[in-house]
Amino acid sequence: MFIEPQNLSSSKVYSHIISLVPSLTELLYYLGLEEEVLAITKFCVHPQKWHQTKTRIGGTKNVNIDLIKRLEPDLIIANKEENVREQVELLSKDFDIFVSDVNNLTDAINMISFIGALTGKGASALHLRNKIQAKFKRLADETALKSKIKTAYLIWRNPYMTIGGDTFINDMMAYCEMENIYADSSRYPQIDLKELPAKKCELLILSSEPYPFKEKHINEIQSSVPGTKILLADGEMFSWYGSRLLKAVEYFESFQKKNGFAE
């Protein structure tokens, strides 16, 4: 059964949980659900302690259905984009599943509250969301009058792919003084680097995930965009929407100062 916020029973608290989403595994850890979390994916690298000790049920795109059934969770936490729809629907026949769908900071805040309610950690979730909101309000106030840098954010290579205006990363870019030049596109379009000059791209971000861009890729790409500044960025800070958001604001501020486009 799929669990929706509008039909949440306040009397039910889940205590045997499997997480199929790396950023939400980190959130579950933050909320203190050490005993309740039965298993995670191989990509749930935070916290390192859980990555080393928790049962792993495969990757986000190829979960081990039989192992999950043997573990008998009472709740599975998934994500609309990160997990395979057919696998999630199959699991929903036997287990309660919450499928997160996070496209901006507001979605993330609401999701944190919902998971807090599902797991009996409502007070901790409220404290967390208040801290995150305060940090992002401060950042928004600091950057409100600053001009945005025309930016493209690469998430993949061969082919090159970027992010559209209806993504969580797009929302994070706005907090980091960046104007996404592909904001009029949807989700994750494939692009040609040769089109960036015509779009007056001032800054090209190479993310550390899902494709692990490195320093060598800057040299590889620079000849295609000679007038554009190219920077590497921590993809977790731009795309993880759980408790990682507590660290994101300080990262954005440091990123701006380090790279010379913050006053």
N, C-alpha and C positions, 0 to 999 in steps of 0.2 A: 504494500500500500504506500502511495506517495503522501507525504505529510505536507500540508500547506499551512502557512501562518494563520489563515482565517479559520481553520478547523482544528487548531491545536487544543487539546484537552489539558487544562491546567493541572489536572490530577495525575497525569502520567509523566513519569520521569524515567528516562532511559539510562541503563547502567551497563550494557554490554554492547560496546560501540566499535564499528569498523569505519575507518576514514579512508576514502579513496582520493582525497584532495590534499596535496602537500601543505598549502597555506592554512588549511583548516585543521590539519593535524597539529600544526604549531599552535593554533588557537586553543585546541583542546588541552594541550599541555599547559598553556598559560592559565587556563581555567582550573587546573589542578585535578585533571581526570586521569591520573596515573593508573589507577586500578580499573577504571571503567573502559578504557580503550584496549580492545583485544588485539587489533591488528591494523596495519597501515600498508601503504605501497612502498615499493623500492625507491621511489622518488621523494618520499617524505624524509628529507635529510635534516630537518630541524624538528625537535632538538636531536642532537647527535646521540644522546643517550637512548632515545626511542628507536632511532635508525639502527642502532647496534643491537638492541635487545628485543624489540617488539616483533611478533610474527609478521611476515610480509606476504601479501596476497597477490603478488605480481606487480605489473606496472599500471599506470592510470588508464591505459588503452587496452590492456589485456589482463584483466583480473582473473584470478583462479576461482571460478564459480564453485567447484567442488569443495575447495578448502574453506571458502566462506560459509558454505552450508554446514560443514563439520564444526565450525566455530560457534554456530548458532547465535549470532548477534540479535539484539532486539532493535538496533538502529544502525543503518548504514548512511553515511554522509557522502554525497557525491556532488558533482558540478556539471552544469549543462554542457559546457564546452570541453572540459578536461577529460570527461569519461565518455565511453561509447554508449549511445542511447540504447542499442539492442541489449547490451549487457545489463544496464541499469533496469530496463523494463523486465528482463528475465528475473532479476533479483527481487523486484517489487512484488512478484507473485508469492514469495515466501517471507519477505521481511519488510518492515517499515523503513522507508527511505526518504531522506530530505535531500532534494536536489537544489543546490544554491545556484543563483543566477545573478551575478554581481557585475554591473556595468559602470558604477560610479561610487563615490564615497558614501552617498546616502544609502545606496543598496548595501554597502559593506557594513555600515553602522546598524542597519536594521537586521541584517543577517546575524551579526554578533549577538544581538538581543534575543533572536529566535533560538539560536543554538544554546544560549544560556538558559532559556526557558525549558528546552528539551532535556537538558542534562541536570537540572536542579541547581544551576550556577547563575541564577538571575542576578544576584547582587554583585558578583564578580564581573559579570558581563556588563552591567550598568556602569560600574566603576571604570572598566576598560573603555567603553564607548565615550564616557565623559572626558577621559584623558585624551583620547584620539581627537575628539571634536575640538577641544580647547587648543591643542597643538595646531590643527589645520586652520582654525579661525585666526590664530596668531600669524600663521604663514600667509593666509589670504589678505590680512590687513597690511602686512609688510609689502606685499607685491601688488596691491590693488591699483596703484598709480603708475606702475612700471610698464614699459612697453614690452610686448612679447616678441620673442625671437622665432622667426619662421623656421620650423623644424620638421624633419622626417625621422621616424623612429623605426629602425630595422629590427625584425625579429627572426629573419631567416635569410639563407643564402642558397643560391642555385635551386630555385629562382629566388630573387630578392623579394621579400614580403615586408609590408609595413602594417600599420594599424589605422583603422578608421575612426570616425567620430563617435561611434556607439560602443566604445570599449572602455574598460576600466583604466587602461594605460593612458588613453586620451585625456581622461579626467585628471590623472596624476600629472600629466605634462602641463596642464593649465596652472597647477599650483607651483610649477617649477619654471615659470616665466617662458613657457614654450607655446607657440601657436602651431598646432598640427596642420601642415599643409595638405594633408589627406583627410581632413575632418569631414569633408563632404562625401567620403567613401564609407562603405559599410564593412565592418569586421576586419578582415585581414587581406587586403588586396595585394596581388602581385604587381610589381612595378619595374620599370626600366630606369636605371640610374641616370641615363642621359636626359630624362625629362625633368630632373631636379633643377637645373639652372633656369629653365623656363618658368618654373614655379617659384623662383627667387628664394630657393632654399639656403638659409644662412647657416644652419646647424644640422648635422646628420648624426644621430645617436645610434651606436651599435650596441645592442643589448647582450648581456651575458647568457640570456636564455629566451626562448628554448634553444636557439642556435648559439653556441658559445663563441661569440666573436672575440678575437684577440687583437693585440697590437699589430700583428702582421697583416690583418685585414684592412687596417687604415691605409697602409701603403698601397695595397691592392686596389682599393676603391678611389683613392684621392685623385688619380689621373682622370677619372670620369667626372669628378666634380671639383675642379681646381679652385674655385672660389668659395667653397663651402668648408666650414670647420667641422672636423670629424672627432667625436669623443666616444670612448667606451663608457658604459653605464651598468650598474648593478640591476639586472632585470628583476630581482626579487623585490627591490624597493619600489619599482614602478608597477608590478603586477600582482604581488601577494596582498590579499585583502583581509587578513585576519589580524592577529596581534602584531604582526610585522609593521603595521601602520604606525605603531608607537615609535619606531625607529626611522620611519620614512621622512618625516619633516626635517629632522636634523641632517639626514643624508642629503636631502634636496638643498638645504641651506649651504652645506659644505660643498656640494657639487657646483653650485652657482659661484661661490667665492673662489674655489680652486681654479675654475676655468674662466674666470674674468668676465662674467656677464651679469653679475649682481652688483648693485651699487653699495 
